[in-house]
């Protein structure tokens, strides 16, 4: 059930929300990059809690942005998961 909620949330995120998160976590992100990421998230059925799927998504993110940004996003994702006590799902 939690996995489904996470997937739904990612599918509903907006570019503006993504930019807000990027500012909050000090990850540089342009509006164009945020738009491309949101488009990708809405078009994919990858499960971010599955390691293989997450790695595929991060590779795509590195193509949209750059490898350093993708690494930072992965760290942020892990921190958010831990913050919510969901690390057992990873």
C-alpha positions as CSV (number, residue, x, y, z in Angstrom):
1,X,0.0,0.0,0.0
2,X,2.8,2.4,0.9
3,X,4.6,1.6,-2.4
4,X,1.5,2.4,-4.3
5,X,1.2,5.8,-2.5
6,X,4.8,6.7,-3.3
7,X,4.3,5.8,-7.0
8,X,1.1,7.9,-7.1
9,X,2.8,10.8,-5.4
10,X,5.6,10.8,-8.0
11,X,3.1,10.6,-10.8
12,X,1.3,13.7,-9.5
13,X,4.3,15.9,-8.6
14,X,4.5,19.2,-10.6
15,X,7.5,20.9,-11.9
16,X,7.0,23.7,-9.5
17,X,6.9,21.3,-6.5
18,X,10.1,19.6,-7.8
19,X,11.8,23.0,-8.0
20,X,10.7,23.8,-4.5
21,X,12.3,20.5,-3.3
22,X,15.4,21.3,-5.2
23,X,15.7,24.6,-3.4
24,X,15.0,23.0,-0.1
25,X,17.7,20.4,-0.5
26,X,20.1,22.8,-2.4
27,X,20.1,20.7,-5.6
28,X,20.3,23.0,-8.7
29,X,17.5,22.4,-11.1
30,X,16.2,24.4,-14.0
31,X,12.6,24.7,-15.0
32,X,13.3,22.9,-18.2
33,X,14.9,20.0,-16.3
34,X,12.0,19.9,-13.8
35,X,9.6,19.7,-16.7
36,X,11.5,16.9,-18.3
37,X,11.7,15.0,-15.0
38,X,8.0,15.4,-14.4
39,X,7.2,14.2,-17.9
40,X,9.4,11.1,-17.3
41,X,7.9,10.3,-13.9
42,X,4.4,10.5,-15.4
43,X,5.3,8.2,-18.3
44,X,7.1,5.5,-16.4
45,X,5.9,2.7,-14.2
46,X,9.1,2.2,-12.3
47,X,8.9,1.5,-8.6
48,X,11.2,3.9,-6.8
49,X,11.3,1.6,-3.8
50,X,12.8,-1.2,-5.9
51,X,16.6,-0.8,-6.2
52,X,16.8,-1.9,-9.9
53,X,14.0,0.4,-10.9
54,X,15.4,3.3,-8.9
55,X,18.8,2.9,-10.6
56,X,17.1,3.0,-14.0
57,X,15.3,6.2,-13.0
58,X,18.5,7.7,-11.7
59,X,20.3,6.9,-15.0
60,X,17.5,8.7,-16.8
61,X,17.7,11.6,-14.4
62,X,21.4,11.8,-15.1
63,X,20.6,12.1,-18.8
64,X,18.1,14.8,-18.1
65,X,20.3,16.8,-15.7
66,X,23.8,15.5,-15.0
67,X,25.4,12.6,-13.0
68,X,26.1,14.8,-10.0
69,X,22.5,16.0,-9.7
70,X,21.3,12.4,-10.0
71,X,23.6,11.4,-7.1
72,X,22.3,14.2,-5.0
73,X,18.7,13.3,-5.7
74,X,19.4,9.7,-4.7
75,X,20.8,10.9,-1.4
76,X,17.8,13.2,-0.9
77,X,15.4,10.3,-1.7
78,X,17.2,8.1,0.8
79,X,17.1,10.8,3.5
80,X,13.3,11.4,3.0
81,X,12.7,7.6,3.2
82,X,14.6,7.4,6.4
83,X,13.0,10.5,7.8
84,X,9.6,8.9,7.4
85,X,10.8,5.5,8.9
86,X,10.4,3.6,5.6
87,X,14.0,2.4,5.0
88,X,12.8,-1.1,5.5
89,X,11.1,-0.8,2.1
90,X,14.3,-0.2,0.3
